[in-house]
Each structure stands twice: as C-alpha cells, then as structure tokens.
Amino acid sequence: MRHFGSLIPSTNTTVEIEFNQLLPESLQLHVGRLGKGGDTPFSPSLDADVEYQAKLLGTAKVEVISLAQTSASLFDDEYDAKAVRLMSEGAGVPALTSADAVGHAIHALGMRRMAIVSPYSDEVMERTKRYYETRHGLEVVGMKGFGATDAYAIGALGADQATAAFDRINGPEIDVLVVPGGNFPTMKFVAGWEEQFQKPVVTTNLAALWAMLTVMQVKDPVPGIGSLLNELPAARTQIV
C-alpha cells in the first residue's frame, strides 16, 4: 500500500472523487484542505494552512505531497518554490505543485507544442501561457477558456465543453492537449479524448498523480486513465 497526499483549496470537490474512484486500492490518497489568502477566485492559499496541513499529512506517513491549485502558481514567479518549501518542511517529505507537474509531464511524453483548454478566464489563460513558455520552455500554439469566475463554476463544468473546445482548436501543429484546473472533472475522460484526437492529453490532476508516482518510484502502470499513467514515462528533468 502506497500513501500520498494532496493539499486542495477548501472549495475543491473534484480531486478526492477522481483519485478515489479511478485508482487501485494499492494507491491511497490523503487530503488536506486550505483556506484562501485573498478575496479573488485565484488567490493563493494561506501559507499557514499549507504548512499546517502538510504537517498533518506527514503524520499519516505519506511519501510525497502535491498542491492542487494550479492558478496560484501563475500569479507569482516565486510561488512554486515557496509552496514546495512550506510543504516539505511541514511534512518532512518531497513536495510539488500541480502547475509544475504539468510541465514535467509534457516533457516526459516527449512533447513541446501544447494547446490549452481550461475553465479559466482570458487573463488567467494568458498567465498560463506565460508560465509554461517561460518556466518550462514549451510552446503554446492554441488556447480556449470557458471564463469561469469561481471554483464552484469550474466544478460544474462538463466534459462535453472540453471535447468541443478540443475539436475546434486541434490541428497537426499541436503535440499535446492540456487541461489545467484541479477542480475541473476530467480524469475519467482522458483515455477517450486521446483515442478521439490521437494525441496525449495532460490534466492538472493526472500530471500531479504521475509526478507523485514518479517521486515514489512506482513502476506499475495505472491503465485506463490515459497514456501518461499507462506508460509512466520517466521525468526528463528533476521534479523535486
């Protein structure tokens, strides 16, 4: 039995469901909830909450922790490093952010040119583009956002909206389709999207899971959730 942790905003209603429904019993997720450090939908979580909840997850003997709040990483170039430090010091185990995990996952798949389909507003989409181009050296060649203004709206979105957006922006210039947003329910649709569009699909929760399994040195593939977990490609750059 392998145990790993995820810190999620208190409004997130997706991470626990996706992981617990789709993962084998040998992979056990444990979750801590975080309050917001500001009054906007994309405000980072409270530092004190990150540190405290990570410490509590550490007492559950988790092997690694991820922060499932992609948007927080987009507004501050130093946020990933700070969040990872708070989590690692609190829990005493390796830690990572979901935003950073997406970039590592794309590189592990050998891809570079990405299209982004996301619940985010245009402003946040532009920040997403900047993050992956400047931090990971990727090329964003297409974007489509749904303009969601809060976590509850994101959680209510359906897979049909992402499918329609993929259909509109997909083209031969795109290597990989990317869906940021930890509260956007997507994981059970990834395999179908990959079959339909004939290219890899990387989502926030999928990438965070792959990154944690990589850190834990899990070698057994997790079938049925897409190529990233079915192949478990090795990271090309250090994750933590």
N, C-alpha and C positions, 0 to 999 in steps of 0.2 A: 504494500500500500504506500503510495507517494502522496505527500501533503504539500500544498502550495497555497499562497494567499493572494488576495486581491483587495485593494482599497478602492472603494467606489463612492461617488457622491451620494448623499442621502436620498436624492431623487431618482437614482438609477434603479430600474425594475427589470433589467434585462440580463445582466451578467450572471447572476445566480441561476436563473432559469436556463440560459443557453448552456452553461457548463454542466449543470446537474442533469439535464435531460440528454445531453449528447455524449458525455464522456463515460468511459467504462468505470466500474466501481474501483478499479485499482488507482484511479486518479481522483483525488479528493480536493475540492476547492473549499477554502475557508475565507470569509469575507468580513471586512471592517467598513463601517460607514462614516462618511466625512461631512462636516458642515462647510458651507461656503465662506470664503474670506472677503466677499464683496457682494454687491447687490445686482450684479449682471448675471445673465444665464451662463456666461463663460468665465466667471471669476474663479481663480484657483481655490482649492480647499484650504482650510485653516492649517497653518503649519503645526500648531499644537495638536490638532486632530490627527494629522498624518503621523507625527511622531508617536503619539499615544496609542493609536490603533495598530500601528506597526509593532509596537512593543507587546500588545496583547496577542497579536498573531504569532509573535515569536514564542509565546508561552504554549501555543498549540503545536510547536515543533515543526512549523512549515519550513521548507527548504529554500524558498525564494518568494518574493513578493513583487507584484506589479501594481502600478497605479493606473486605473482605468478611467482616465479623464483627459482624453486627447487634447481637447481645446485649451486646457490650462498651459500646455507646452507651447502653444502657438503665439502667445502674447508676451512672452519674456524669454529671451535667449538663454538666460541662466536658470530657468525653472527646472529643467530636467535634472541638472546637476544637484540643485538644492533638494529636490524631492527625493532623488535616489539616496543622497546623504542622510536625510531625515529617516527614511525607511530602513536603510541598512543599519544605522546606529540604533534605531529603536528595536528592531527585531534581531539584530545580530546575524543576518543572512544576506545574501545578494539581493539586489532590488533593481527594478527597471520601470520605465514608463511605457505606456501603450503606444504613445506617439512615436517614440524612438524605436520601439519594436517593429512597427510597420516598415520603417526604412530598412532595418536589418533584414526583415523577411523578404522584401523585394530584391535586395542584393543576393540573398541566399538562393533565390529562384533563378538568378542569372538575368534579371530584368533591369531595365533602366527607364524606359519611356512609359509613363503612367497616365491613366485617366482617373479622375476623382469624381465619384458620385457620393453625395453627402447630404445629410439633413441641414447643413449649416447655411447661414446667410451668405450673401456675396462677400461681405467684409471678411468673415471667417474663412471662406473659401480661398480668398487671396492670401491670407495669412498661412493657410495650409500649404498652398503652392510655394510660398517663400520658404517655409520650414523645410520641406523635402528637397527643394533645389539647393538651398544654402547649407543645410546640415548634412544631407546625405548624397549630394551630387546627382540627384535624379532629375529627370526632365518631365515636367507636367505638360502634356500635349492636349488635354481636354478636361473640362470641368462642368459639372451640373449640380447645383444645390437646390434644396427644397425650401429654404427660407424659414426653417423652424426657429422659433424665438425662445423656447424653453425646453427643459428636459422632458416634460410631460408630452409636448407635441412630438418630440423625437421618438419617444417610446410608443406612440400611437401610429407611427408610420408603418406602411405595409410593404412587403417585398415587391408588389406589382409596380410601385413607384420607381424602385431601383431598376427593375427589369426594363421598364420603358425608357429610363434615362440611359442605361447601357445601350439599348437598341439605337437611340438617337446619336450617341457620341462615338460608338465603337467604329474602329477603322483599322486598316493594316499598319498604320503608324504607331499603334498602341501595343505595348508588350503585356501590360498587366492592368487589370481593373481594380481600383482601390476604393474601399468604403469606410472612411473614418466615422467614428461615433460609437462609443461604448454602450449607449442606451438604444441604439438602432438595432432591432432584432433581425439578424442576418445569417447567423452561422449555419442554420439548417438548410439554407437556400444556396450555399456556396457551390456545392457539387453540381447542382442543376444549372447554375449560371455558367460554370466552367464548361459544361457539356454544350450549352446553348451557344456560347460566344467563342468557344475554342481558344481560351487563354486563361491563365491563372487569375484568381480573384483573392484579394487580401483584404480582410476586415480588421477593425481595431481589436476585437476580442480574439479572433483567430490568430493574429500576429502576436498578441500578448501571450496566448497559450503556447504557441510554437516557441517563443523566446524563453518562457519558463521551463518548458520541457528540455530545451537545449541546455540551459544552465544546469538543470538537474541531471543531464546526460542520459535522458530516457531514450532508448534506442528503438522501442517498439512503436511502429506507426499507429495512428488512430484513423482507421478507414471511414469513409463515408462523409467526411466533412470538407473535402477539397484536397488539392494537390499538396498544399503546404504541410498538412498533418499526415497525409498519406505517404509522402516521400521523406518528410523530416530532413530537408536539406541542411547541411552544416552551415553555420554562420560564417560569412566571409570576413567579417570584422568583429572585434570583441564586443559582446553585448553588455557586459558589466565588468 
